[in-house]
Amino acid sequence: MKLVVDSYSWIEIFLGGEMGKRSIDTLGEAEIVLTPDIVPSEIARKYFREGAKEKVIQSRLRTIYESSEVVPIDETIALESGKAHAEMVAHAQRLPAGSREPSLFDAIILATARVNRAKVLTGDVHFRDLPETLWLG
């Protein structure tokens, strides 16, 4: 199985809780592990916002780069991201009231999975019930 790991899953891994353990187990079963290239930046942004030390952030980013193939956004993924975002916005309208609109980051992650015929490992509500999703929640 090919697996795309999103920011949600990487953060759960770094937290070390039950979902993180399930993520690690699932990564171990995958034949190919992919991370869209925007995910490390999204994770770095989150940890800097929270005041994490730069060495800790570097260590976590190194883990991502060593544990997965980081996939760049190419023309095919960019095109699919536009389609995926429109679909995810429509999907989000069926989510509970108060849910935020999916981001372009979310669409790039979904597009990366679609282009690579992979599953997205996530607990992010924007992906729930999508056929490409391997749900952690």
C-alpha positions in Angstrom: 0.0 0.0 0.0 1.1 3.6 -0.8 0.5 6.0 2.0 0.5 9.8 2.1 1.2 11.2 5.6 -0.4 14.5 6.3 0.5 17.1 9.0 -2.1 15.7 11.4 -0.5 12.3 11.4 3.0 13.6 11.8 2.0 15.8 14.7 0.3 12.8 16.3 3.5 10.8 15.9 5.5 13.5 17.6 3.0 13.8 20.4 3.5 10.1 21.1 -0.1 9.3 22.0 -2.4 6.5 20.9 -3.1 8.0 17.4 0.7 8.5 17.0 1.3 4.9 17.8 -1.4 3.8 15.3 0.2 6.1 12.7 3.7 4.5 13.3 2.2 1.0 13.0 0.4 1.9 9.7 3.6 3.5 8.3 5.4 0.2 9.1 2.9 -1.7 7.0 3.1 0.6 4.0 5.2 -0.3 1.0 5.8 3.4 0.1 5.4 6.4 2.4 5.0 9.8 0.9 4.8 13.3 2.4 3.8 16.3 0.3 6.5 18.9 0.4 4.2 21.5 2.0 3.8 19.4 5.1 7.3 20.0 6.7 6.7 23.8 6.3 3.3 23.5 7.8 4.7 21.6 10.7 7.6 24.0 11.2 5.1 26.9 11.2 3.0 25.3 13.9 5.9 24.5 16.2 7.5 28.0 15.8 4.1 29.5 16.6 4.0 27.4 19.8 7.5 28.5 20.8 9.3 25.2 20.2 13.1 25.4 20.1 14.6 25.4 16.6 16.7 22.2 17.3 13.5 20.3 18.2 11.8 21.5 15.0 14.9 20.5 13.0 14.9 17.1 14.6 11.2 16.5 13.7 11.7 17.7 10.2 14.7 15.4 9.8 12.4 12.5 10.9 9.9 13.3 8.2 12.7 13.5 5.5 14.3 10.2 6.7 11.0 8.3 7.1 9.3 9.2 3.9 9.7 10.3 0.3 9.0 14.1 0.2 7.0 14.7 -2.9 7.3 18.1 -4.7 4.3 19.9 -6.2 4.5 19.4 -9.9 2.1 20.4 -12.7 -0.1 17.3 -12.3 -0.4 17.7 -8.5 -1.1 21.5 -8.9 -3.9 20.8 -11.4 -5.4 18.1 -9.2 -5.1 20.4 -6.2 -7.5 22.8 -7.8 -10.1 20.1 -8.4 -9.5 18.6 -5.0 -10.1 21.9 -3.2 -13.4 22.5 -4.9 -14.5 19.0 -3.9 -13.3 19.4 -0.3 -15.2 22.7 0.0 -18.4 20.9 -1.1 -17.6 18.0 1.3 -17.0 20.5 4.2 -20.6 21.8 3.8 -21.8 18.5 5.1 -19.5 18.7 8.2 -20.8 19.9 11.6 -21.6 23.6 11.9 -18.5 25.6 12.8 -16.0 23.5 10.9 -13.5 25.7 9.1 -13.1 25.5 5.3 -10.4 23.1 4.1 -7.2 24.8 3.2 -5.1 24.6 0.0 -2.7 22.5 2.1 -5.5 20.0 2.5 -6.2 19.9 -1.2 -2.5 19.5 -2.0 -2.3 16.5 0.3 -5.4 14.9 -1.3 -4.1 15.6 -4.7 -0.8 14.0 -3.9 -2.6 10.9 -2.8 -4.8 10.8 -5.9 -1.9 11.3 -8.3 0.1 8.6 -6.6 -2.8 6.3 -6.1 -2.3 6.3 -2.4 -4.3 6.6 0.8 -4.1 9.7 3.1 -3.3 8.7 6.7 -5.1 11.4 8.8 -7.5 12.3 11.5 -8.3 15.7 10.0 -12.1 16.0 9.7 -11.8 17.5 6.1 -10.7 14.0 4.9 -13.3 12.0 6.8 -15.3 9.7 4.5 -13.3 10.5 1.4 -12.4 7.3 -0.5 -8.7 8.1 -0.3 -8.7 8.4 3.5 -7.2 6.0 5.9 -8.9 7.4 9.1 -7.1 7.6 12.4 -10.0 9.2 14.4 
